[in-house]
Amino acid sequence: MSKAHLILLAVVGFGLLILGVNYTLSLRDRLTLANDQVTELDTTIKLQSAFTQSMNAVSNAVIQTKKDLSDDENQTKEIVRTIIKTADCSNTLVPNAAADRLRQYADRIRNPASTN
């Protein structure tokens, strides 16, 4: 082999070596980027999961509070009904003067211009 062939062979070999090193670096960079993206996605999924759990907890608390208030309202209604049914005054008529006065008051509320 001539000296020119050896130099050409060395240049080609060196070029192939540089291409191989670049390919290896490029592959390493791509793997690092992919790993970073997986880590970022994992963090995003964890945050979304925590947010969903928090929202579910709030929703369950609201549902329970509404149920408790409804139960309390129903219990209060039943107690008031029982008290009114068993009270002595439930069988007593309202005096006419008091009923008239309440009507006048209601009329004034409905129509403030009225001076009855």
N, CA, C and O atoms as CSV, one atom per row, in Angstrom:
chain,resi,resn,atom,element,x,y,z
A,1,MET,N,N,0.836,-1.174,0.000
A,1,MET,CA,C,0.000,0.000,0.000
A,1,MET,C,C,0.883,1.240,0.000
A,1,MET,O,O,1.951,1.303,0.608
A,2,SER,N,N,0.372,2.190,-0.706
A,2,SER,CA,C,1.150,3.413,-0.795
A,2,SER,C,C,0.834,4.295,0.405
A,2,SER,O,O,-0.126,4.097,1.150
A,3,LYS,N,N,1.691,5.259,0.530
A,3,LYS,CA,C,1.531,6.192,1.629
A,3,LYS,C,C,0.209,6.955,1.494
A,3,LYS,O,O,-0.423,7.238,2.512
A,4,ALA,N,N,-0.221,7.290,0.314
A,4,ALA,CA,C,-1.472,8.008,0.087
A,4,ALA,C,C,-2.655,7.150,0.491
A,4,ALA,O,O,-3.632,7.629,1.068
A,5,HIS,N,N,-2.538,5.839,0.165
A,5,HIS,CA,C,-3.613,4.923,0.563
A,5,HIS,C,C,-3.715,4.813,2.087
A,5,HIS,O,O,-4.811,4.775,2.645
A,6,LEU,N,N,-2.584,4.763,2.733
A,6,LEU,CA,C,-2.569,4.668,4.188
A,6,LEU,C,C,-3.163,5.939,4.816
A,6,LEU,O,O,-3.916,5.871,5.788
A,7,ILE,N,N,-2.816,7.075,4.252
A,7,ILE,CA,C,-3.356,8.326,4.777
A,7,ILE,C,C,-4.863,8.360,4.550
A,7,ILE,O,O,-5.623,8.731,5.445
A,8,LEU,N,N,-5.297,7.967,3.343
A,8,LEU,CA,C,-6.730,7.932,3.041
A,8,LEU,C,C,-7.447,6.973,3.977
A,8,LEU,O,O,-8.520,7.283,4.495
A,9,LEU,N,N,-6.849,5.808,4.190
A,9,LEU,CA,C,-7.430,4.822,5.087
A,9,LEU,C,C,-7.498,5.378,6.521
A,9,LEU,O,O,-8.486,5.152,7.219
A,10,ALA,N,N,-6.479,6.086,6.954
A,10,ALA,CA,C,-6.444,6.677,8.291
A,10,ALA,C,C,-7.520,7.758,8.413
A,10,ALA,O,O,-8.200,7.855,9.435
A,11,VAL,N,N,-7.664,8.564,7.369
A,11,VAL,CA,C,-8.671,9.625,7.398
A,11,VAL,C,C,-10.063,9.025,7.446
A,11,VAL,O,O,-10.909,9.474,8.220
A,12,VAL,N,N,-10.311,8.004,6.617
A,12,VAL,CA,C,-11.622,7.360,6.620
A,12,VAL,C,C,-11.880,6.697,7.970
A,12,VAL,O,O,-12.977,6.806,8.519
A,13,GLY,N,N,-10.891,6.024,8.494
A,13,GLY,CA,C,-11.036,5.380,9.801
A,13,GLY,C,C,-11.302,6.390,10.892
A,13,GLY,O,O,-12.156,6.177,11.753
A,14,PHE,N,N,-10.562,7.504,10.856
A,14,PHE,CA,C,-10.770,8.550,11.842
A,14,PHE,C,C,-12.169,9.142,11.696
A,14,PHE,O,O,-12.827,9.424,12.697
A,15,GLY,N,N,-12.625,9.333,10.466
A,15,GLY,CA,C,-13.980,9.847,10.218
A,15,GLY,C,C,-15.035,8.907,10.772
A,15,GLY,O,O,-16.009,9.338,11.389
A,16,LEU,N,N,-14.827,7.608,10.544
A,16,LEU,CA,C,-15.773,6.618,11.081
A,16,LEU,C,C,-15.759,6.624,12.616
A,16,LEU,O,O,-16.800,6.485,13.258
A,17,LEU,N,N,-14.565,6.788,13.186
A,17,LEU,CA,C,-14.456,6.856,14.644
A,17,LEU,C,C,-15.218,8.065,15.181
A,17,LEU,O,O,-15.920,7.956,16.186
A,18,ILE,N,N,-15.086,9.213,14.524
A,18,ILE,CA,C,-15.806,10.424,14.956
A,18,ILE,C,C,-17.305,10.225,14.795
A,18,ILE,O,O,-18.072,10.627,15.670
A,19,LEU,N,N,-17.743,9.614,13.695
A,19,LEU,CA,C,-19.167,9.336,13.512
A,19,LEU,C,C,-19.680,8.416,14.611
A,19,LEU,O,O,-20.773,8.628,15.136
A,20,GLY,N,N,-18.913,7.411,14.958
A,20,GLY,CA,C,-19.303,6.486,16.031
A,20,GLY,C,C,-19.407,7.182,17.366
A,20,GLY,O,O,-20.340,6.932,18.129
A,21,VAL,N,N,-18.442,8.069,17.662
A,21,VAL,CA,C,-18.474,8.821,18.919
A,21,VAL,C,C,-19.679,9.755,18.935
A,21,VAL,O,O,-20.376,9.868,19.943
A,22,ASN,N,N,-19.919,10.435,17.788
A,22,ASN,CA,C,-21.089,11.327,17.710
A,22,ASN,C,C,-22.382,10.547,17.878
A,22,ASN,O,O,-23.297,11.010,18.559
A,23,TYR,N,N,-22.473,9.378,17.272
A,23,TYR,CA,C,-23.684,8.565,17.396
A,23,TYR,C,C,-23.887,8.148,18.849
A,23,TYR,O,O,-25.008,8.171,19.359
A,24,THR,N,N,-22.794,7.766,19.512
A,24,THR,CA,C,-22.880,7.359,20.916
A,24,THR,C,C,-23.308,8.534,21.779
A,24,THR,O,O,-24.168,8.383,22.647
A,25,LEU,N,N,-22.712,9.719,21.548
A,25,LEU,CA,C,-23.107,10.900,22.313
A,25,LEU,C,C,-24.560,11.260,22.030
A,25,LEU,O,O,-25.313,11.605,22.941
A,26,SER,N,N,-24.945,11.178,20.762
A,26,SER,CA,C,-26.313,11.492,20.392
A,26,SER,C,C,-27.277,10.527,21.073
A,26,SER,O,O,-28.314,10.955,21.582
A,27,LEU,N,N,-26.963,9.263,21.094
A,27,LEU,CA,C,-27.803,8.258,21.742
A,27,LEU,C,C,-27.880,8.531,23.243
A,27,LEU,O,O,-28.951,8.433,23.841
A,28,ARG,N,N,-26.741,8.875,23.850
A,28,ARG,CA,C,-26.723,9.177,25.291
A,28,ARG,C,C,-27.584,10.411,25.565
A,28,ARG,O,O,-28.342,10.435,26.535
A,29,ASP,N,N,-27.470,11.434,24.717
A,29,ASP,CA,C,-28.287,12.643,24.894
A,29,ASP,C,C,-29.770,12.319,24.774
A,29,ASP,O,O,-30.584,12.814,25.553
A,30,ARG,N,N,-30.117,11.491,23.800
A,30,ARG,CA,C,-31.519,11.123,23.631
A,30,ARG,C,C,-32.033,10.315,24.815
A,30,ARG,O,O,-33.166,10.500,25.259
A,31,LEU,N,N,-31.199,9.427,25.317
A,31,LEU,CA,C,-31.607,8.641,26.489
A,31,LEU,C,C,-31.774,9.539,27.715
A,31,LEU,O,O,-32.711,9.357,28.493
A,32,THR,N,N,-30.882,10.494,27.891
A,32,THR,CA,C,-30.983,11.432,29.016
A,32,THR,C,C,-32.254,12.263,28.885
A,32,THR,O,O,-32.972,12.464,29.865
A,33,LEU,N,N,-32.531,12.747,27.673
A,33,LEU,CA,C,-33.748,13.531,27.438
A,33,LEU,C,C,-35.000,12.691,27.714
A,33,LEU,O,O,-35.946,13.159,28.348
A,34,ALA,N,N,-34.991,11.458,27.235
A,34,ALA,CA,C,-36.145,10.577,27.460
A,34,ALA,C,C,-36.325,10.311,28.957
A,34,ALA,O,O,-37.451,10.297,29.453
A,35,ASN,N,N,-35.243,10.104,29.660
A,35,ASN,CA,C,-35.311,9.872,31.109
A,35,ASN,C,C,-35.860,11.108,31.823
A,35,ASN,O,O,-36.677,10.984,32.736
A,36,ASP,N,N,-35.419,12.295,31.414
A,36,ASP,CA,C,-35.934,13.530,32.005
A,36,ASP,C,C,-37.434,13.681,31.744
A,36,ASP,O,O,-38.184,14.106,32.623
A,37,GLN,N,N,-37.861,13.333,30.537
A,37,GLN,CA,C,-39.282,13.430,30.197
A,37,GLN,C,C,-40.114,12.448,31.017
A,37,GLN,O,O,-41.216,12.774,31.458
A,38,VAL,N,N,-39.579,11.244,31.218
A,38,VAL,CA,C,-40.293,10.252,32.038
A,38,VAL,C,C,-40.409,10.750,33.475
A,38,VAL,O,O,-41.459,10.604,34.100
A,39,THR,N,N,-39.346,11.330,33.995
A,39,THR,CA,C,-39.373,11.869,35.355
A,39,THR,C,C,-40.392,13.000,35.466
A,39,THR,O,O,-41.135,13.079,36.444
A,40,GLU,N,N,-40.423,13.872,34.464
A,40,GLU,CA,C,-41.383,14.980,34.460
A,40,GLU,C,C,-42.820,14.464,34.389
A,40,GLU,O,O,-43.695,14.962,35.098
A,41,LEU,N,N,-43.060,13.478,33.545
A,41,LEU,CA,C,-44.407,12.897,33.441
A,41,LEU,C,C,-44.811,12.215,34.742
A,41,LEU,O,O,-45.964,12.309,35.164
A,42,ASP,N,N,-43.871,11.534,35.373
A,42,ASP,CA,C,-44.153,10.867,36.643
A,42,ASP,C,C,-44.547,11.901,37.703
A,42,ASP,O,O,-45.484,11.682,38.471
A,43,THR,N,N,-43.837,13.011,37.740
A,43,THR,CA,C,-44.160,14.077,38.683
A,43,THR,C,C,-45.538,14.652,38.389
A,43,THR,O,O,-46.316,14.902,39.310
A,44,THR,N,N,-45.844,14.862,37.116
A,44,THR,CA,C,-47.152,15.396,36.720
A,44,THR,C,C,-48.269,14.445,37.139
A,44,THR,O,O,-49.297,14.883,37.655
A,45,ILE,N,N,-48.072,13.159,36.921
A,45,ILE,CA,C,-49.087,12.167,37.293
A,45,ILE,C,C,-49.292,12.153,38.806
A,45,ILE,O,O,-50.423,12.052,39.279
A,46,LYS,N,N,-48.211,12.254,39.555
A,46,LYS,CA,C,-48.340,12.277,41.015
A,46,LYS,C,C,-49.114,13.505,41.482
A,46,LYS,O,O,-49.949,13.415,42.382
A,47,LEU,N,N,-48.830,14.663,40.861
A,47,LEU,CA,C,-49.552,15.890,41.229
A,47,LEU,C,C,-51.026,15.785,40.875
A,47,LEU,O,O,-51.888,16.192,41.654
A,48,GLN,N,N,-51.317,15.234,39.693
A,48,GLN,CA,C,-52.715,15.070,39.289
A,48,GLN,C,C,-53.441,14.107,40.221
A,48,GLN,O,O,-54.603,14.326,40.565
A,49,SER,N,N,-52.766,13.056,40.622
A,49,SER,CA,C,-53.376,12.089,41.534
A,49,SER,C,C,-53.667,12.735,42.898
A,49,SER,O,O,-54.733,12.525,43.478
A,50,ALA,N,N,-52.715,13.513,43.396
A,50,ALA,CA,C,-52.922,14.191,44.683
A,50,ALA,C,C,-54.070,15.190,44.579
A,50,ALA,O,O,-54.879,15.300,45.500
A,51,PHE,N,N,-54.147,15.917,43.465
A,51,PHE,CA,C,-55.234,16.879,43.259
A,51,PHE,C,C,-56.578,16.156,43.213
A,51,PHE,O,O,-57.548,16.606,43.823
A,52,THR,N,N,-56.637,15.039,42.493
A,52,THR,CA,C,-57.879,14.271,42.385
A,52,THR,C,C,-58.312,13.755,43.759
A,52,THR,O,O,-59.494,13.807,44.100
A,53,GLN,N,N,-57.363,13.260,44.540
A,53,GLN,CA,C,-57.694,12.780,45.881
A,53,GLN,C,C,-58.217,13.919,46.753
A,53,GLN,O,O,-59.162,13.735,47.520
A,54,SER,N,N,-57.600,15.097,46.633
A,54,SER,CA,C,-58.057,16.253,47.414
A,54,SER,C,C,-59.468,16.657,47.013
A,54,SER,O,O,-60.307,16.930,47.872
A,55,MET,N,N,-59.731,16.697,45.714
A,55,MET,CA,C,-61.060,17.069,45.237
A,55,MET,C,C,-62.104,16.035,45.668
A,55,MET,O,O,-63.227,16.400,46.017
A,56,ASN,N,N,-61.747,14.764,45.647
A,56,ASN,CA,C,-62.670,13.722,46.109
A,56,ASN,C,C,-62.971,13.893,47.598
A,56,ASN,O,O,-64.108,13.715,48.033
A,57,ALA,N,N,-61.944,14.241,48.372
A,57,ALA,CA,C,-62.148,14.448,49.813
A,57,ALA,C,C,-63.084,15.638,50.058
A,57,ALA,O,O,-63.970,15.571,50.910
A,58,VAL,N,N,-62.882,16.716,49.311
A,58,VAL,CA,C,-63.748,17.894,49.445
A,58,VAL,C,C,-65.174,17.540,49.043
A,58,VAL,O,O,-66.130,17.891,49.734
A,59,SER,N,N,-65.307,16.847,47.929
A,59,SER,CA,C,-66.633,16.454,47.449
A,59,SER,C,C,-67.349,15.575,48.472
A,59,SER,O,O,-68.532,15.776,48.746
A,60,ASN,N,N,-66.643,14.613,49.029
A,60,ASN,CA,C,-67.251,13.735,50.042
A,60,ASN,C,C,-67.643,14.528,51.290
A,60,ASN,O,O,-68.681,14.260,51.896
A,61,ALA,N,N,-66.815,15.503,51.673
A,61,ALA,CA,C,-67.137,16.328,52.836
A,61,ALA,C,C,-68.395,17.160,52.575
A,61,ALA,O,O,-69.242,17.301,53.457
A,62,VAL,N,N,-68.513,17.705,51.369
A,62,VAL,CA,C,-69.697,18.501,51.019
A,62,VAL,C,C,-70.947,17.619,51.038
A,62,VAL,O,O,-71.982,18.010,51.577
A,63,ILE,N,N,-70.843,16.436,50.450
A,63,ILE,CA,C,-71.981,15.508,50.430
A,63,ILE,C,C,-72.406,15.147,51.852
A,63,ILE,O,O,-73.596,15.133,52.165
A,64,GLN,N,N,-71.424,14.854,52.715
A,64,GLN,CA,C,-71.741,14.487,54.099
A,64,GLN,C,C,-72.368,15.659,54.850
A,64,GLN,O,O,-73.302,15.473,55.630
A,65,THR,N,N,-71.853,16.865,54.613
A,65,THR,CA,C,-72.410,18.051,55.274
A,65,THR,C,C,-73.853,18.285,54.842
A,65,THR,O,O,-74.715,18.576,55.671
A,66,LYS,N,N,-74.113,18.159,53.542
A,66,LYS,CA,C,-75.495,18.316,53.053
A,66,LYS,C,C,-76.409,17.275,53.676
A,66,LYS,O,O,-77.538,17.585,54.057
A,67,LYS,N,N,-75.928,16.040,53.782
A,67,LYS,CA,C,-76.737,14.975,54.393
A,67,LYS,C,C,-77.009,15.295,55.864
A,67,LYS,O,O,-78.134,15.157,56.344
A,68,ASP,N,N,-75.958,15.726,56.570
A,68,ASP,CA,C,-76.138,16.060,57.990
A,68,ASP,C,C,-77.134,17.204,58.169
A,68,ASP,O,O,-77.986,17.155,59.056
A,69,LEU,N,N,-77.026,18.239,57.321
A,69,LEU,CA,C,-77.961,19.365,57.416
A,69,LEU,C,C,-79.387,18.932,57.100
A,69,LEU,O,O,-80.334,19.364,57.757
A,70,SER,N,N,-79.536,18.082,56.098
A,70,SER,CA,C,-80.868,17.593,55.739
A,70,SER,C,C,-81.460,16.769,56.879
A,70,SER,O,O,-82.634,16.914,57.220
A,71,ASP,N,N,-80.636,15.906,57.462
A,71,ASP,CA,C,-81.110,15.103,58.600
A,71,ASP,C,C,-81.528,16.002,59.757
A,71,ASP,O,O,-82.560,15.776,60.389
A,72,ASP,N,N,-80.707,17.036,60.033
A,72,ASP,CA,C,-81.013,17.956,61.125
A,72,ASP,C,C,-82.292,18.738,60.828
A,72,ASP,O,O,-83.116,18.947,61.718
A,73,GLU,N,N,-82.454,19.167,59.578
A,73,GLU,CA,C,-83.665,19.905,59.186
A,73,GLU,C,C,-84.907,19.032,59.369
A,73,GLU,O,O,-85.912,19.481,59.918
A,74,ASN,N,N,-84.831,17.796,58.910
A,74,ASN,CA,C,-85.972,16.884,59.048
A,74,ASN,C,C,-86.291,16.597,60.510
A,74,ASN,O,O,-87.457,16.529,60.899
A,75,GLN,N,N,-85.258,16.430,61.304
A,75,GLN,CA,C,-85.466,16.175,62.727
A,75,GLN,C,C,-86.107,17.398,63.397
A,75,GLN,O,O,-87.015,17.256,64.216
A,76,THR,N,N,-85.636,18.581,63.050
A,76,THR,CA,C,-86.203,19.811,63.625
A,76,THR,C,C,-87.666,19.964,63.228
A,76,THR,O,O,-88.498,20.308,64.067
A,77,LYS,N,N,-87.992,19.715,61.966
A,77,LYS,CA,C,-89.385,19.801,61.514
A,77,LYS,C,C,-90.269,18.845,62.313
A,77,LYS,O,O,-91.365,19.207,62.740
A,78,GLU,N,N,-89.790,17.652,62.504
A,78,GLU,CA,C,-90.581,16.658,63.228
A,78,GLU,C,C,-90.785,17.076,64.688
A,78,GLU,O,O,-91.872,16.898,65.238
A,79,ILE,N,N,-89.760,17.621,65.304
A,79,ILE,CA,C,-89.877,18.074,66.693
A,79,ILE,C,C,-90.888,19.218,66.788
A,79,ILE,O,O,-91.738,19.229,67.678
A,80,VAL,N,N,-90.792,20.177,65.869
A,80,VAL,CA,C,-91.723,21.315,65.896
A,80,VAL,C,C,-93.149,20.827,65.669
A,80,VAL,O,O,-94.067,21.281,66.353
A,81,ARG,N,N,-93.350,19.927,64.737
A,81,ARG,CA,C,-94.702,19.384,64.502
A,81,ARG,C,C,-95.248,18.722,65.763
A,81,ARG,O,O,-96.410,18.915,66.121
A,82,THR,N,N,-94.416,17.951,66.422
A,82,THR,CA,C,-94.846,17.267,67.643
A,82,THR,C,C,-95.205,18.279,68.723
A,82,THR,O,O,-96.218,18.133,69.407
A,83,ILE,N,N,-94.379,19.298,68.872
A,83,ILE,CA,C,-94.651,20.327,69.897
A,83,ILE,C,C,-95.960,21.037,69.598
A,83,ILE,O,O,-96.772,21.246,70.498
A,84,ILE,N,N,-96.172,21.408,68.345
A,84,ILE,CA,C,-97.402,22.138,67.993
A,84,ILE,C,C,-98.625,21.250,68.192
A,84,ILE,O,O,-99.648,21.716,68.692
A,85,LYS,N,N,-98.534,19.982,67.812
A,85,LYS,CA,C,-99.681,19.083,67.959
A,85,LYS,C,C,-100.043,18.853,69.414
A,85,LYS,O,O,-101.218,18.713,69.752
A,86,THR,N,N,-99.056,18.813,70.259
A,86,THR,CA,C,-99.329,18.483,71.665
A,86,THR,C,C,-99.508,19.711,72.548
A,86,THR,O,O,-99.866,19.577,73.718
A,87,ALA,N,N,-99.268,20.897,72.016
A,87,ALA,CA,C,-99.394,22.121,72.837
A,87,ALA,C,C,-100.873,22.451,73.059
A,87,ALA,O,O,-101.713,22.214,72.191
A,88,ASP,N,N,-101.171,22.999,74.232
A,88,ASP,CA,C,-102.550,23.376,74.561
A,88,ASP,C,C,-103.052,24.499,73.653
A,88,ASP,O,O,-104.235,24.546,73.315
A,89,CYS,N,N,-102.173,25.380,73.270
A,89,CYS,CA,C,-102.610,26.531,72.479
A,89,CYS,C,C,-102.993,26.138,71.054
A,89,CYS,O,O,-103.604,26.936,70.344
A,90,SER,N,N,-102.650,24.936,70.628
A,90,SER,CA,C,-102.996,24.546,69.252
A,90,SER,C,C,-104.499,24.390,69.070
A,90,SER,O,O,-104.987,24.473,67.943
A,91,ASN,N,N,-105.235,24.169,70.132
A,91,ASN,CA,C,-106.685,24.031,70.036
A,91,ASN,C,C,-107.415,25.343,70.324
A,91,ASN,O,O,-108.645,25.383,70.271
A,92,THR,N,N,-106.682,26.415,70.627
A,92,THR,CA,C,-107.274,27.703,70.974
A,92,THR,C,C,-107.280,28.597,69.738
A,92,THR,O,O,-106.289,28.679,69.013
A,93,LEU,N,N,-108.419,29.269,69.508
A,93,LEU,CA,C,-108.519,30.189,68.383
A,93,LEU,C,C,-107.778,31.482,68.692
A,93,LEU,O,O,-107.678,31.898,69.846
A,94,VAL,N,N,-107.271,32.095,67.662
A,94,VAL,CA,C,-106.620,33.397,67.823
A,94,VAL,C,C,-107.724,34.434,67.966
A,94,VAL,O,O,-108.668,34.440,67.176
A,95,PRO,N,N,-107.623,35.304,68.954
A,95,PRO,CA,C,-108.654,36.340,69.134
A,95,PRO,C,C,-108.787,37.202,67.877
A,95,PRO,O,O,-107.807,37.456,67.176
A,96,ASN,N,N,-110.045,37.656,67.600
A,96,ASN,CA,C,-110.315,38.448,66.396
A,96,ASN,C,C,-109.450,39.702,66.321
A,96,ASN,O,O,-108.952,40.047,65.249
A,97,ALA,N,N,-109.270,40.374,67.433
A,97,ALA,CA,C,-108.488,41.616,67.437
A,97,ALA,C,C,-107.037,41.337,67.029
A,97,ALA,O,O,-106.437,42.102,66.275
A,98,ALA,N,N,-106.498,40.257,67.526
A,98,ALA,CA,C,-105.119,39.903,67.183
A,98,ALA,C,C,-105.021,39.521,65.711
A,98,ALA,O,O,-104.075,39.910,65.026
A,99,ALA,N,N,-105.999,38.759,65.225
A,99,ALA,CA,C,-106.001,38.361,63.815
A,99,ALA,C,C,-106.134,39.589,62.921
A,99,ALA,O,O,-105.466,39.684,61.892
A,100,ASP,N,N,-107.008,40.544,63.316
A,100,ASP,CA,C,-107.169,41.775,62.538
A,100,ASP,C,C,-105.856,42.564,62.499
A,100,ASP,O,O,-105.444,43.067,61.454
A,101,ARG,N,N,-105.227,42.655,63.644
A,101,ARG,CA,C,-103.955,43.403,63.733
A,101,ARG,C,C,-102.893,42.738,62.859
A,101,ARG,O,O,-102.144,43.437,62.176
A,102,LEU,N,N,-102.810,41.419,62.861
A,102,LEU,CA,C,-101.841,40.700,62.023
A,102,LEU,C,C,-102.133,40.913,60.540
A,102,LEU,O,O,-101.215,41.035,59.729
A,103,ARG,N,N,-103.452,40.956,60.185
A,103,ARG,CA,C,-103.822,41.213,58.783
A,103,ARG,C,C,-103.381,42.618,58.357
A,103,ARG,O,O,-102.833,42.813,57.272
A,104,GLN,N,N,-103.636,43.594,59.243
A,104,GLN,CA,C,-103.234,44.968,58.932
A,104,GLN,C,C,-101.712,45.061,58.753
A,104,GLN,O,O,-101.220,45.718,57.835
A,105,TYR,N,N,-100.996,44.402,59.632
A,105,TYR,CA,C,-99.537,44.401,59.540
A,105,TYR,C,C,-99.080,43.768,58.230
A,105,TYR,O,O,-98.185,44.289,57.567
A,106,ALA,N,N,-99.687,42.654,57.859
A,106,ALA,CA,C,-99.337,41.979,56.602
A,106,ALA,C,C,-99.650,42.870,55.409
A,106,ALA,O,O,-98.885,42.922,54.446
A,107,ASP,N,N,-100.795,43.580,55.477
A,107,ASP,CA,C,-101.155,44.495,54.387
A,107,ASP,C,C,-100.134,45.624,54.259
A,107,ASP,O,O,-99.758,46.007,53.151
A,108,ARG,N,N,-99.688,46.155,55.400
A,108,ARG,CA,C,-98.684,47.227,55.363
A,108,ARG,C,C,-97.361,46.734,54.765
A,108,ARG,O,O,-96.678,47.471,54.054
A,109,ILE,N,N,-97.019,45.501,55.058
A,109,ILE,CA,C,-95.782,44.940,54.492
A,109,ILE,C,C,-95.915,44.797,52.983
A,109,ILE,O,O,-94.989,45.112,52.236
A,110,ARG,N,N,-97.070,44.320,52.544
A,110,ARG,CA,C,-97.302,44.130,51.097
A,110,ARG,C,C,-97.408,45.451,50.362
A,110,ARG,O,O,-96.943,45.571,49.228
A,111,ASN,N,N,-98.026,46.459,51.006
A,111,ASN,CA,C,-98.263,47.755,50.369
A,111,ASN,C,C,-97.884,48.851,51.344
A,111,ASN,O,O,-98.743,49.299,52.104
A,112,PRO,N,N,-96.648,49.304,51.362
A,112,PRO,CA,C,-96.202,50.297,52.354
A,112,PRO,C,C,-96.955,51.614,52.274
A,112,PRO,O,O,-96.975,52.353,53.258
A,113,ALA,N,N,-97.575,51.941,51.147
A,113,ALA,CA,C,-98.312,53.211,51.016
A,113,ALA,C,C,-99.613,53.183,51.810
A,113,ALA,O,O,-100.173,54.234,52.119
A,114,SER,N,N,-100.100,51.978,52.143
A,114,SER,CA,C,-101.342,51.831,52.904
A,114,SER,C,C,-101.126,52.285,54.341
A,114,SER,O,O,-100.077,52.012,54.924
A,115,THR,N,N,-102.107,52.976,54.920
A,115,THR,CA,C,-101.986,53.473,56.313
A,115,THR,C,C,-103.090,52.936,57.193
A,115,THR,O,O,-103.540,53.634,58.102
A,116,ASN,N,N,-103.543,51.714,56.954
A,116,ASN,CA,C,-104.623,51.129,57.770
A,116,ASN,C,C,-104.221,50.997,59.190
A,116,ASN,O,O,-105.007,50.526,60.013
